[in-house]
Amino acid sequence: MQGEALAGYLSGLQARPARTRGMLFRLPAGYPGLVPSHDGSWVKGELVSVNSMARFTVLDMIEGVDKGLYERAKIPVEIEGQRIQAWAYVMTQKQVKKLGGVPIRSGYWRIVSAASSKE
């Protein structure tokens, strides 16, 4: 997300508010984990328009896809009242539990990361 530690990898790209169904978790290492679900709560985030699939090579490395941390998957996203399919970095419930994830009831990482930066 814009303003986060690794946002520089997406600099110059358009980011728009979006949401999806699922559950968001705060992991002890200080980053979020999204577990998508069709019947979950709303999770708020940003949809970034990536101009080339080649950019995912770098993003996959950053997000630890090759190490099994996240999986890049297409999920349903709502943006500006429309539902589309978009790539997202997601985890399973089992992964989140193993890593000690704590549910973020608001579904909004920005609130959690802002509070963490004040600690």
N, CA, C and O atoms as CSV, one atom per row, in Angstrom:
chain,resi,resn,atom,element,x,y,z
A,1,MET,N,N,0.827,-1.181,0.000
A,1,MET,CA,C,0.000,0.000,0.000
A,1,MET,C,C,0.872,1.246,0.000
A,1,MET,O,O,2.007,1.229,0.478
A,2,GLN,N,N,0.328,2.315,-0.540
A,2,GLN,CA,C,1.050,3.575,-0.544
A,2,GLN,C,C,1.403,3.961,0.889
A,2,GLN,O,O,0.592,3.827,1.806
A,3,GLY,N,N,2.626,4.441,1.057
A,3,GLY,CA,C,3.081,4.857,2.373
A,3,GLY,C,C,3.697,3.752,3.211
A,3,GLY,O,O,4.264,4.029,4.268
A,4,GLU,N,N,3.601,2.526,2.771
A,4,GLU,CA,C,4.183,1.406,3.507
A,4,GLU,C,C,5.653,1.231,3.114
A,4,GLU,O,O,6.123,1.828,2.146
A,5,ALA,N,N,6.363,0.410,3.876
A,5,ALA,CA,C,7.811,0.252,3.718
A,5,ALA,C,C,8.249,-0.135,2.307
A,5,ALA,O,O,9.269,0.358,1.826
A,6,LEU,N,N,7.507,-0.998,1.644
A,6,LEU,CA,C,7.924,-1.487,0.324
A,6,LEU,C,C,7.172,-0.824,-0.830
A,6,LEU,O,O,7.211,-1.314,-1.958
A,7,ALA,N,N,6.495,0.276,-0.556
A,7,ALA,CA,C,5.691,0.952,-1.583
A,7,ALA,C,C,6.534,1.442,-2.756
A,7,ALA,O,O,6.001,1.638,-3.849
A,8,GLY,N,N,7.811,1.641,-2.561
A,8,GLY,CA,C,8.684,2.121,-3.626
A,8,GLY,C,C,8.717,1.203,-4.837
A,8,GLY,O,O,8.969,1.654,-5.954
A,9,TYR,N,N,8.467,-0.070,-4.623
A,9,TYR,CA,C,8.456,-1.013,-5.741
A,9,TYR,C,C,7.268,-0.783,-6.671
A,9,TYR,O,O,7.237,-1.299,-7.788
A,10,LEU,N,N,6.297,-0.010,-6.207
A,10,LEU,CA,C,5.113,0.291,-7.015
A,10,LEU,C,C,5.028,1.777,-7.359
A,10,LEU,O,O,3.995,2.250,-7.832
A,11,SER,N,N,6.113,2.509,-7.123
A,11,SER,CA,C,6.066,3.950,-7.377
A,11,SER,C,C,5.787,4.227,-8.855
A,11,SER,O,O,6.263,3.522,-9.744
A,12,GLY,N,N,5.013,5.262,-9.077
A,12,GLY,CA,C,4.655,5.645,-10.440
A,12,GLY,C,C,3.452,4.905,-10.990
A,12,GLY,O,O,2.996,5.203,-12.094
A,13,LEU,N,N,2.927,3.938,-10.236
A,13,LEU,CA,C,1.755,3.182,-10.684
A,13,LEU,C,C,0.510,3.706,-9.978
A,13,LEU,O,O,0.571,4.131,-8.824
A,14,GLN,N,N,-0.601,3.673,-10.669
A,14,GLN,CA,C,-1.855,4.151,-10.104
A,14,GLN,C,C,-2.393,3.154,-9.076
A,14,GLN,O,O,-2.486,1.958,-9.351
A,15,ALA,N,N,-2.747,3.657,-7.889
A,15,ALA,CA,C,-3.354,2.835,-6.840
A,15,ALA,C,C,-4.713,3.435,-6.499
A,15,ALA,O,O,-4.843,4.639,-6.283
A,16,ARG,N,N,-5.730,2.562,-6.455
A,16,ARG,CA,C,-7.085,3.018,-6.140
A,16,ARG,C,C,-7.655,2.181,-5.001
A,16,ARG,O,O,-7.336,0.998,-4.882
A,17,PRO,N,N,-8.498,2.786,-4.159
A,17,PRO,CA,C,-9.113,2.019,-3.074
A,17,PRO,C,C,-9.937,0.858,-3.632
A,17,PRO,O,O,-10.643,1.003,-4.629
A,18,ALA,N,N,-9.833,-0.285,-2.974
A,18,ALA,CA,C,-10.562,-1.487,-3.395
A,18,ALA,C,C,-10.854,-2.315,-2.155
A,18,ALA,O,O,-10.320,-2.058,-1.077
A,19,ARG,N,N,-11.715,-3.318,-2.327
A,19,ARG,CA,C,-11.992,-4.223,-1.223
A,19,ARG,C,C,-12.303,-5.609,-1.760
A,19,ARG,O,O,-12.650,-5.788,-2.928
A,20,THR,N,N,-12.165,-6.592,-0.861
A,20,THR,CA,C,-12.447,-7.975,-1.199
A,20,THR,C,C,-12.995,-8.675,0.036
A,20,THR,O,O,-12.898,-8.152,1.146
A,21,ARG,N,N,-13.562,-9.841,-0.156
A,21,ARG,CA,C,-14.063,-10.624,0.973
A,21,ARG,C,C,-12.949,-11.513,1.508
A,21,ARG,O,O,-12.182,-12.097,0.743
A,22,GLY,N,N,-12.872,-11.605,2.817
A,22,GLY,CA,C,-11.879,-12.457,3.437
A,22,GLY,C,C,-11.620,-12.031,4.860
A,22,GLY,O,O,-12.439,-11.356,5.484
A,23,MET,N,N,-10.473,-12.432,5.364
A,23,MET,CA,C,-10.057,-12.072,6.718
A,23,MET,C,C,-8.622,-11.591,6.655
A,23,MET,O,O,-7.780,-12.196,5.990
A,24,LEU,N,N,-8.349,-10.504,7.350
A,24,LEU,CA,C,-7.018,-9.924,7.383
A,24,LEU,C,C,-6.396,-10.197,8.747
A,24,LEU,O,O,-7.066,-10.112,9.777
A,25,PHE,N,N,-5.115,-10.524,8.739
A,25,PHE,CA,C,-4.394,-10.838,9.970
A,25,PHE,C,C,-3.130,-10.006,10.071
A,25,PHE,O,O,-2.492,-9.688,9.067
A,26,ARG,N,N,-2.780,-9.659,11.304
A,26,ARG,CA,C,-1.481,-9.033,11.582
A,26,ARG,C,C,-0.556,-10.154,12.026
A,26,ARG,O,O,-0.841,-10.876,12.981
A,27,LEU,N,N,0.553,-10.284,11.318
A,27,LEU,CA,C,1.520,-11.322,11.650
A,27,LEU,C,C,2.601,-10.736,12.550
A,27,LEU,O,O,2.925,-9.556,12.421
A,28,PRO,N,N,3.170,-11.529,13.461
A,28,PRO,CA,C,4.154,-11.021,14.413
A,28,PRO,C,C,5.351,-10.319,13.760
A,28,PRO,O,O,5.969,-9.457,14.385
A,29,ALA,N,N,5.679,-10.670,12.533
A,29,ALA,CA,C,6.807,-10.032,11.848
A,29,ALA,C,C,6.474,-8.611,11.389
A,29,ALA,O,O,7.347,-7.901,10.891
A,30,GLY,N,N,5.196,-8.188,11.557
A,30,GLY,CA,C,4.836,-6.804,11.243
A,30,GLY,C,C,4.221,-6.584,9.878
A,30,GLY,O,O,4.203,-5.455,9.388
A,31,TYR,N,N,3.726,-7.615,9.261
A,31,TYR,CA,C,3.077,-7.456,7.961
A,31,TYR,C,C,1.735,-8.179,7.968
A,31,TYR,O,O,1.482,-9.013,8.838
A,32,PRO,N,N,0.861,-7.860,6.988
A,32,PRO,CA,C,-0.473,-8.463,6.973
A,32,PRO,C,C,-0.522,-9.776,6.202
A,32,PRO,O,O,0.341,-10.072,5.374
A,33,GLY,N,N,-1.549,-10.543,6.499
A,33,GLY,CA,C,-1.847,-11.764,5.755
A,33,GLY,C,C,-3.323,-11.769,5.409
A,33,GLY,O,O,-4.171,-11.657,6.295
A,34,LEU,N,N,-3.634,-11.898,4.138
A,34,LEU,CA,C,-5.016,-11.953,3.663
A,34,LEU,C,C,-5.397,-13.400,3.384
A,34,LEU,O,O,-4.713,-14.102,2.639
A,35,VAL,N,N,-6.502,-13.838,3.993
A,35,VAL,CA,C,-7.071,-15.145,3.699
A,35,VAL,C,C,-8.396,-14.873,2.996
A,35,VAL,O,O,-9.370,-14.493,3.647
A,36,PRO,N,N,-8.451,-15.063,1.664
A,36,PRO,CA,C,-9.693,-14.777,0.939
A,36,PRO,C,C,-10.799,-15.753,1.297
A,36,PRO,O,O,-10.546,-16.912,1.626
A,37,SER,N,N,-12.035,-15.262,1.228
A,37,SER,CA,C,-13.197,-16.088,1.530
A,37,SER,C,C,-14.412,-15.452,0.874
A,37,SER,O,O,-14.537,-14.228,0.840
A,38,HIS,N,N,-15.300,-16.276,0.357
A,38,HIS,CA,C,-16.508,-15.736,-0.279
A,38,HIS,C,C,-17.498,-15.208,0.745
A,38,HIS,O,O,-18.325,-14.355,0.427
A,39,ASP,N,N,-17.419,-15.709,1.972
A,39,ASP,CA,C,-18.372,-15.284,2.993
A,39,ASP,C,C,-17.718,-14.495,4.119
A,39,ASP,O,O,-18.334,-14.288,5.164
A,40,GLY,N,N,-16.505,-14.062,3.924
A,40,GLY,CA,C,-15.797,-13.323,4.962
A,40,GLY,C,C,-16.217,-11.866,5.034
A,40,GLY,O,O,-17.076,-11.406,4.282
A,41,SER,N,N,-15.599,-11.164,5.943
A,41,SER,CA,C,-15.816,-9.734,6.090
A,41,SER,C,C,-15.139,-8.999,4.941
A,41,SER,O,O,-14.399,-9.596,4.159
A,42,TRP,N,N,-15.396,-7.716,4.846
A,42,TRP,CA,C,-14.706,-6.913,3.833
A,42,TRP,C,C,-13.301,-6.588,4.315
A,42,TRP,O,O,-13.096,-6.216,5.470
A,43,VAL,N,N,-12.344,-6.733,3.417
A,43,VAL,CA,C,-10.954,-6.339,3.652
A,43,VAL,C,C,-10.666,-5.201,2.693
A,43,VAL,O,O,-10.856,-5.329,1.484
A,44,LYS,N,N,-10.201,-4.076,3.247
A,44,LYS,CA,C,-9.939,-2.890,2.441
A,44,LYS,C,C,-8.470,-2.809,2.074
A,44,LYS,O,O,-7.598,-3.143,2.875
A,45,GLY,N,N,-8.206,-2.361,0.856
A,45,GLY,CA,C,-6.835,-2.218,0.415
A,45,GLY,C,C,-6.754,-1.328,-0.801
A,45,GLY,O,O,-7.563,-0.417,-0.979
A,46,GLU,N,N,-5.781,-1.597,-1.628
A,46,GLU,CA,C,-5.578,-0.822,-2.854
A,46,GLU,C,C,-5.401,-1.756,-4.033
A,46,GLU,O,O,-4.807,-2.828,-3.919
A,47,LEU,N,N,-5.922,-1.332,-5.152
A,47,LEU,CA,C,-5.706,-2.032,-6.409
A,47,LEU,C,C,-4.707,-1.205,-7.208
A,47,LEU,O,O,-4.951,-0.038,-7.515
A,48,VAL,N,N,-3.595,-1.819,-7.535
A,48,VAL,CA,C,-2.541,-1.138,-8.288
A,48,VAL,C,C,-2.560,-1.655,-9.714
A,48,VAL,O,O,-2.541,-2.864,-9.946
A,49,SER,N,N,-2.598,-0.744,-10.659
A,49,SER,CA,C,-2.577,-1.113,-12.080
A,49,SER,C,C,-1.134,-1.351,-12.503
A,49,SER,O,O,-0.349,-0.413,-12.643
A,50,VAL,N,N,-0.799,-2.618,-12.703
A,50,VAL,CA,C,0.557,-3.002,-13.101
A,50,VAL,C,C,0.612,-3.027,-14.625
A,50,VAL,O,O,-0.221,-3.661,-15.274
A,51,ASN,N,N,1.595,-2.335,-15.188
A,51,ASN,CA,C,1.658,-2.178,-16.637
A,51,ASN,C,C,2.319,-3.337,-17.373
A,51,ASN,O,O,2.337,-3.358,-18.604
A,52,SER,N,N,2.861,-4.302,-16.632
A,52,SER,CA,C,3.522,-5.432,-17.282
A,52,SER,C,C,3.546,-6.623,-16.327
A,52,SER,O,O,3.856,-6.473,-15.145
A,53,MET,N,N,3.225,-7.784,-16.835
A,53,MET,CA,C,3.288,-8.994,-16.002
A,53,MET,C,C,4.723,-9.262,-15.540
A,53,MET,O,O,4.933,-9.961,-14.548
A,54,ALA,N,N,5.703,-8.717,-16.245
A,54,ALA,CA,C,7.100,-8.907,-15.858
A,54,ALA,C,C,7.376,-8.314,-14.477
A,54,ALA,O,O,8.263,-8.788,-13.767
A,55,ARG,N,N,6.630,-7.288,-14.094
A,55,ARG,CA,C,6.821,-6.674,-12.784
A,55,ARG,C,C,6.528,-7.685,-11.664
A,55,ARG,O,O,7.063,-7.567,-10.561
A,56,PHE,N,N,5.686,-8.665,-11.951
A,56,PHE,CA,C,5.370,-9.663,-10.936
A,56,PHE,C,C,6.580,-10.525,-10.579
A,56,PHE,O,O,6.612,-11.110,-9.496
A,57,THR,N,N,7.565,-10.617,-11.452
A,57,THR,CA,C,8.779,-11.371,-11.125
A,57,THR,C,C,9.428,-10.793,-9.878
A,57,THR,O,O,9.811,-11.528,-8.968
A,58,VAL,N,N,9.550,-9.471,-9.844
A,58,VAL,CA,C,10.148,-8.796,-8.694
A,58,VAL,C,C,9.209,-8.857,-7.490
A,58,VAL,O,O,9.641,-9.160,-6.378
A,59,LEU,N,N,7.927,-8.569,-7.713
A,59,LEU,CA,C,6.967,-8.584,-6.608
A,59,LEU,C,C,6.863,-9.968,-5.970
A,59,LEU,O,O,6.756,-10.084,-4.749
A,60,ASP,N,N,6.893,-11.013,-6.790
A,60,ASP,CA,C,6.849,-12.380,-6.253
A,60,ASP,C,C,8.043,-12.647,-5.335
A,60,ASP,O,O,7.895,-13.298,-4.301
A,61,MET,N,N,9.221,-12.150,-5.705
A,61,MET,CA,C,10.408,-12.327,-4.865
A,61,MET,C,C,10.242,-11.567,-3.552
A,61,MET,O,O,10.538,-12.101,-2.484
A,62,ILE,N,N,9.774,-10.332,-3.628
A,62,ILE,CA,C,9.581,-9.512,-2.430
A,62,ILE,C,C,8.582,-10.164,-1.482
A,62,ILE,O,O,8.775,-10.157,-0.266
A,63,GLU,N,N,7.522,-10.723,-2.039
A,63,GLU,CA,C,6.457,-11.307,-1.227
A,63,GLU,C,C,6.739,-12.755,-0.814
A,63,GLU,O,O,5.901,-13.380,-0.164
A,64,GLY,N,N,7.882,-13.287,-1.175
A,64,GLY,CA,C,8.283,-14.619,-0.724
A,64,GLY,C,C,7.501,-15.762,-1.334
A,64,GLY,O,O,7.336,-16.804,-0.700
A,65,VAL,N,N,7.015,-15.588,-2.553
A,65,VAL,CA,C,6.246,-16.641,-3.218
A,65,VAL,C,C,7.087,-17.907,-3.365
A,65,VAL,O,O,6.593,-19.010,-3.134
A,66,ASP,N,N,8.348,-17.753,-3.746
A,66,ASP,CA,C,9.211,-18.919,-3.936
A,66,ASP,C,C,9.522,-19.636,-2.623
A,66,ASP,O,O,9.910,-20.804,-2.634
A,67,LYS,N,N,9.354,-18.946,-1.495
A,67,LYS,CA,C,9.612,-19.544,-0.179
A,67,LYS,C,C,8.328,-20.049,0.476
A,67,LYS,O,O,8.360,-20.580,1.586
A,68,GLY,N,N,7.205,-19.884,-0.212
A,68,GLY,CA,C,5.938,-20.357,0.322
A,68,GLY,C,C,5.280,-19.428,1.324
A,68,GLY,O,O,4.331,-19.821,2.002
A,69,LEU,N,N,5.782,-18.179,1.429
A,69,LEU,CA,C,5.169,-17.244,2.365
A,69,LEU,C,C,3.782,-16.822,1.879
A,69,LEU,O,O,2.789,-16.994,2.585
A,70,TYR,N,N,3.726,-16.280,0.686
A,70,TYR,CA,C,2.459,-15.906,0.053
A,70,TYR,C,C,2.302,-16.694,-1.240
A,70,TYR,O,O,3.262,-17.236,-1.787
A,71,GLU,N,N,1.068,-16.738,-1.706
A,71,GLU,CA,C,0.759,-17.261,-3.031
A,71,GLU,C,C,0.118,-16.110,-3.799
A,71,GLU,O,O,-0.710,-15.384,-3.249
A,72,ARG,N,N,0.489,-15.942,-5.048
A,72,ARG,CA,C,-0.180,-14.948,-5.889
A,72,ARG,C,C,-1.353,-15.642,-6.553
A,72,ARG,O,O,-1.178,-16.619,-7.281
A,73,ALA,N,N,-2.558,-15.130,-6.299
A,73,ALA,CA,C,-3.773,-15.764,-6.816
A,73,ALA,C,C,-4.742,-14.688,-7.301
A,73,ALA,O,O,-4.732,-13.560,-6.807
A,74,LYS,N,N,-5.574,-15.048,-8.269
A,74,LYS,CA,C,-6.630,-14.138,-8.714
A,74,LYS,C,C,-7.813,-14.286,-7.763
A,74,LYS,O,O,-8.284,-15.389,-7.485
A,75,ILE,N,N,-8.274,-13.136,-7.275
A,75,ILE,CA,C,-9.402,-13.121,-6.352
A,75,ILE,C,C,-10.409,-12.065,-6.808
A,75,ILE,O,O,-10.044,-11.137,-7.529
A,76,PRO,N,N,-11.675,-12.198,-6.394
A,76,PRO,CA,C,-12.654,-11.171,-6.736
A,76,PRO,C,C,-12.418,-9.909,-5.904
A,76,PRO,O,O,-12.236,-9.970,-4.688
A,77,VAL,N,N,-12.427,-8.782,-6.584
A,77,VAL,CA,C,-12.185,-7.483,-5.956
A,77,VAL,C,C,-13.292,-6.535,-6.385
A,77,VAL,O,O,-13.755,-6.571,-7.525
A,78,GLU,N,N,-13.705,-5.693,-5.463
A,78,GLU,CA,C,-14.687,-4.665,-5.786
A,78,GLU,C,C,-13.987,-3.317,-5.815
A,78,GLU,O,O,-13.313,-2.928,-4.861
A,79,ILE,N,N,-14.157,-2.613,-6.924
A,79,ILE,CA,C,-13.556,-1.292,-7.085
A,79,ILE,C,C,-14.548,-0.397,-7.809
A,79,ILE,O,O,-15.048,-0.726,-8.884
A,80,GLU,N,N,-14.814,0.738,-7.190
A,80,GLU,CA,C,-15.742,1.711,-7.766
A,80,GLU,C,C,-17.062,1.063,-8.171
A,80,GLU,O,O,-17.603,1.359,-9.237
A,81,GLY,N,N,-17.577,0.183,-7.321
A,81,GLY,CA,C,-18.862,-0.461,-7.557
A,81,GLY,C,C,-18.851,-1.610,-8.557
A,81,GLY,O,O,-19.893,-2.217,-8.805
A,82,GLN,N,N,-17.701,-1.918,-9.131
A,82,GLN,CA,C,-17.586,-3.021,-10.085
A,82,GLN,C,C,-16.805,-4.168,-9.463
A,82,GLN,O,O,-15.891,-3.957,-8.665
A,83,ARG,N,N,-17.181,-5.392,-9.845
A,83,ARG,CA,C,-16.443,-6.576,-9.403
A,83,ARG,C,C,-15.559,-7.051,-10.542
A,83,ARG,O,O,-16.009,-7.237,-11.673
A,84,ILE,N,N,-14.289,-7.241,-10.211
A,84,ILE,CA,C,-13.330,-7.723,-11.196
A,84,ILE,C,C,-12.470,-8.800,-10.536
A,84,ILE,O,O,-12.522,-8.984,-9.320
A,85,GLN,N,N,-11.695,-9.495,-11.328
A,85,GLN,CA,C,-10.692,-10.433,-10.829
A,85,GLN,C,C,-9.348,-9.717,-10.850
A,85,GLN,O,O,-9.001,-9.066,-11.836
A,86,ALA,N,N,-8.596,-9.837,-9.767
A,86,ALA,CA,C,-7.300,-9.167,-9.684
A,86,ALA,C,C,-6.308,-10.069,-8.961
A,86,ALA,O,O,-6.691,-10.905,-8.142
A,87,TRP,N,N,-5.044,-9.890,-9.272
A,87,TRP,CA,C,-3.996,-10.642,-8.591
A,87,TRP,C,C,-3.836,-10.099,-7.175
A,87,TRP,O,O,-3.916,-8.891,-6.952
A,88,ALA,N,N,-3.611,-10.991,-6.229
A,88,ALA,CA,C,-3.362,-10.607,-4.841
A,88,ALA,C,C,-2.394,-11.613,-4.225
A,88,ALA,O,O,-2.297,-12.759,-4.664
A,89,TYR,N,N,-1.690,-11.162,-3.211
A,89,TYR,CA,C,-0.814,-12.050,-2.455
A,89,TYR,C,C,-1.590,-12.512,-1.242
A,89,TYR,O,O,-1.956,-11.710,-0.383
A,90,VAL,N,N,-1.840,-13.809,-1.177
A,90,VAL,CA,C,-2.727,-14.367,-0.161
A,90,VAL,C,C,-2.036,-15.484,0.623
A,90,VAL,O,O,-1.002,-16.017,0.219
A,91,MET,N,N,-2.647,-15.810,1.751
A,91,MET,CA,C,-2.195,-16.916,2.593
A,91,MET,C,C,-3.382,-17.829,2.854
A,91,MET,O,O,-4.528,-17.478,2.575
A,92,THR,N,N,-3.090,-19.000,3.391
A,92,THR,CA,C,-4.146,-19.900,3.833
A,92,THR,C,C,-4.348,-19.704,5.332
A,92,THR,O,O,-3.497,-19.148,6.026
A,93,GLN,N,N,-5.483,-20.168,5.807
A,93,GLN,CA,C,-5.772,-20.110,7.240
A,93,GLN,C,C,-4.699,-20.867,8.028
A,93,GLN,O,O,-4.298,-20.441,9.112
A,94,LYS,N,N,-4.243,-21.984,7.478
A,94,LYS,CA,C,-3.215,-22.795,8.135
A,94,LYS,C,C,-1.901,-22.017,8.269
A,94,LYS,O,O,-1.253,-22.064,9.314
A,95,GLN,N,N,-1.516,-21.305,7.212
A,95,GLN,CA,C,-0.289,-20.504,7.263
A,95,GLN,C,C,-0.378,-19.419,8.327
A,95,GLN,O,O,0.543,-19.231,9.121
A,96,VAL,N,N,-1.501,-18.711,8.331
A,96,VAL,CA,C,-1.688,-17.612,9.275
A,96,VAL,C,C,-1.615,-18.124,10.714
A,96,VAL,O,O,-0.997,-17.498,11.575
A,97,LYS,N,N,-2.248,-19.257,10.961
A,97,LYS,CA,C,-2.231,-19.836,12.300
A,97,LYS,C,C,-0.807,-20.232,12.698
A,97,LYS,O,O,-0.365,-19.956,13.813
A,98,LYS,N,N,-0.099,-20.877,11.778
A,98,LYS,CA,C,1.278,-21.307,12.045
A,98,LYS,C,C,2.190,-20.116,12.355
A,98,LYS,O,O,3.086,-20.212,13.193
A,99,LEU,N,N,1.951,-18.995,11.668
A,99,LEU,CA,C,2.776,-17.797,11.857
A,99,LEU,C,C,2.319,-16.938,13.038
A,99,LEU,O,O,2.955,-15.931,13.348
A,100,GLY,N,N,1.236,-17.321,13.691
A,100,GLY,CA,C,0.763,-16.575,14.858
A,100,GLY,C,C,-0.023,-15.323,14.517
A,100,GLY,O,O,0.046,-14.332,15.243
A,101,GLY,N,N,-0.766,-15.354,13.425
A,101,GLY,CA,C,-1.543,-14.194,12.997
A,101,GLY,C,C,-2.678,-13.850,13.944
A,101,GLY,O,O,-3.331,-14.730,14.504
A,102,VAL,N,N,-2.900,-12.551,14.113
A,102,VAL,CA,C,-3.979,-12.030,14.951
A,102,VAL,C,C,-4.985,-11.350,14.023
A,102,VAL,O,O,-4.597,-10.509,13.211
A,103,PRO,N,N,-6.273,-11.698,14.127
A,103,PRO,CA,C,-7.273,-11.096,13.237
A,103,PRO,C,C,-7.340,-9.580,13.385
A,103,PRO,O,O,-7.244,-9.043,14.488
A,104,ILE,N,N,-7.507,-8.911,12.264
A,104,ILE,CA,C,-7.734,-7.464,12.228
A,104,ILE,C,C,-9.214,-7.297,11.923
A,104,ILE,O,O,-9.621,-7.379,10.765
A,105,ARG,N,N,-10.005,-7.070,12.931
A,105,ARG,CA,C,-11.463,-7.034,12.790
A,105,ARG,C,C,-11.945,-5.953,11.830
A,105,ARG,O,O,-12.956,-6.137,11.151
A,106,SER,N,N,-11.236,-4.830,11.765
A,106,SER,CA,C,-11.648,-3.738,10.867
A,106,SER,C,C,-11.429,-4.097,9.407
A,106,SER,O,O,-12.046,-3.505,8.521
A,107,GLY,N,N,-10.539,-5.079,9.145
A,107,GLY,CA,C,-10.220,-5.436,7.771
A,107,GLY,C,C,-9.398,-4.384,7.051
A,107,GLY,O,O,-9.332,-4.372,5.821
A,108,TYR,N,N,-8.770,-3.496,7.820
A,108,TYR,CA,C,-8.050,-2.372,7.203
A,108,TYR,C,C,-6.645,-2.269,7.774
A,108,TYR,O,O,-6.467,-1.852,8.919
A,109,TRP,N,N,-5.659,-2.643,6.994
A,109,TRP,CA,C,-4.268,-2.653,7.425
A,109,TRP,C,C,-3.750,-1.262,7.741
A,109,TRP,O,O,-2.905,-1.108,8.623
A,110,ARG,N,N,-4.232,-0.254,7.046
A,110,ARG,CA,C,-3.737,1.116,7.234
A,110,ARG,C,C,-3.885,1.552,8.702
A,110,ARG,O,O,-2.997,2.219,9.232
A,111,ILE,N,N,-4.970,1.193,9.353
A,111,ILE,CA,C,-5.177,1.557,10.756
A,111,ILE,C,C,-4.132,0.880,11.636
A,111,ILE,O,O,-3.577,1.502,12.542
A,112,VAL,N,N,-3.868,-0.395,11.366
A,112,VAL,CA,C,-2.907,-1.155,12.157
A,112,VAL,C,C,-1.488,-0.645,11.941
A,112,VAL,O,O,-0.737,-0.475,12.901
A,113,SER,N,N,-1.115,-0.399,10.682
A,113,SER,CA,C,0.255,0.039,10.403
A,113,SER,C,C,0.498,1.454,10.933
A,113,SER,O,O,1.613,1.769,11.349
A,114,ALA,N,N,-0.526,2.306,10.924
A,114,ALA,CA,C,-0.383,3.663,11.462
A,114,ALA,C,C,-0.172,3.604,12.972
A,114,ALA,O,O,0.648,4.348,13.510
A,115,ALA,N,N,-0.899,2.734,13.657
A,115,ALA,CA,C,-0.757,2.578,15.092
A,115,ALA,C,C,0.624,2.018,15.434
A,115,ALA,O,O,1.224,2.428,16.427
A,116,SER,N,N,1.131,1.093,14.630
A,116,SER,CA,C,2.438,0.484,14.864
A,116,SER,C,C,3.565,1.492,14.722
A,116,SER,O,O,4.556,1.431,15.449
A,117,SER,N,N,3.411,2.416,13.787
A,117,SER,CA,C,4.479,3.391,13.551
A,117,SER,C,C,4.567,4.402,14.694
A,117,SER,O,O,5.583,5.085,14.826
A,118,LYS,N,N,3.529,4.512,15.521
A,118,LYS,CA,C,3.534,5.440,16.647
A,118,LYS,C,C,4.117,4.801,17.904
A,118,LYS,O,O,4.422,5.501,18.869
A,119,GLU,N,N,4.273,3.482,17.900
A,119,GLU,CA,C,4.781,2.771,19.090
A,119,GLU,C,C,6.251,3.024,19.285
A,119,GLU,O,O,6.846,2.508,20.232
